[in-house]
Amino acid sequence: MRYRIANVQPTKRKKTVIVFDNIAKLTSQKLIFLRHLISERHFQFIAIVENFLPKNNLFELKAELIPVATFILRRLKVNAVKNFLRSYCEQYRLDWTENRVKDLATLTDGYPLGIVETLKIISHK
């Protein structure tokens, strides 16, 4: 599979985006694979790292991905999540009770990507 990914030929003028999610540790194998992908020059990368990734690993990752932009996503407070869910509910005319909003806010634990995933799951039901 790694070979197939590394040898993807872009069909458009835009670069293919590869997302590395939940990076908690960098191994030499991961860095070699990343270097190979970077050398192909037709990928754009998004790396989502865990807050417990060792600082030296984060530094190595940033060095490989130069130029790099860093965005820090923190967990949202429960009230902020509830307000977002209420507004989502209004926008899509959903008939959610306040308990449903509270339960969903608790379920996501304020994790921004968790909110998106939760809404995808419940909207397909």
N, C-alpha and C positions, 0 to 999 in steps of 0.2 A: 504494500500500500504506500509506503514511503516513496518508493521509486515512482509510482504512478503520480503521486502528488507533486514530486519534484520536477516531473517532466510534463506537466500540464502545459499545453500551448494556449496562450491567450487567444480568444476569438474576437476580442474587441480591442480598442486602443487603450482601454482602462486596465489597470492592473487587477489581478485576482487578489481578493483579500483573504488572508488566513488568520484565524483567531485562535490564539492559544489561551485557554481558559483555566483558571484555578492552578496557576503555577505555584507550587509550594516548595519545589526543589529543582535545581538545575544539575543535571548529570552531564558528564562529558559526551555521552551519546546524543543527548538533546542538543547540546551546543554544536556538535558536528553536523547534525541534521539541519539545524537552523542556519549555519554557515553555508551549507549546500544550497538551501532554498534562497538565501540572500544572493548567492553568486549567480543564480539564474536571472536576476534582475527583472522579473515580471510579476513579482508578488509585493503586496503591501501587507504589513503585519499589525495586528492588535494583540497585545499581551496583557492578560488580566492576571495579576499576581495576588497571592494571599498576603495578608499583612504580616505573617510570620516567616515569609521568605527571608533567608539570611541576607544581611546587607551586602555582603560580597557577591552573592548570586544576583541580587538586583543590579549592582554596579556592572557585572559582566553582561547581563541581559541588555541593559541600556547601552553599553559600549557596542554590542553587536548590532543593535537596531538604530544606531545613529544615522540620520537625525531622529530625535525622539521627542515626543511631547508626553508629559506626565499629567494624569488626572487622578485625583484621589477621591474615591467614592466611599462615603461612610454610610453606616446604617442610619436610616431616617427615624425620627422620633415617632412614636405611635400616633400622636395627634396629626402629624403631617401625613402619615400614610392613610389615616381615616379620612382626612380632608380630600386627599387625592382620590380615594375610592368613592367618596360621595360625589365628587365632581364627575368621575367616570360614569357612575351610575346615572346621574342626571343627563349627561351627554348622550348616552346610549339608551336612555329611557328604560332602565332596568328597575324592577320592583324589588329592591333589596331592603330588608329591615335593618335597623340600627345594629341588631345582634349579628346579622350577616356581615356587615361592614367591620364590626369589631373582630369577629372570628377571622376574617380574611386578613385584617391588619396584623393580628397575632400570628397567623400562619406564616406570613412573609418575614416576620421578625425584623422589619425595617430594611431588608436587603433590597436595594433597587432592582437588581436583575431578577430577584425572587418575585417581586411584584409583577413584573412583565410576564414571567413564566406562569404565575398563578392566573393572571387574567387570560392568557392564551388557553390554558387548560379549561377554565370554567366557561369560556365563551364557545368552546367546541361541544359543550354538553347540551 
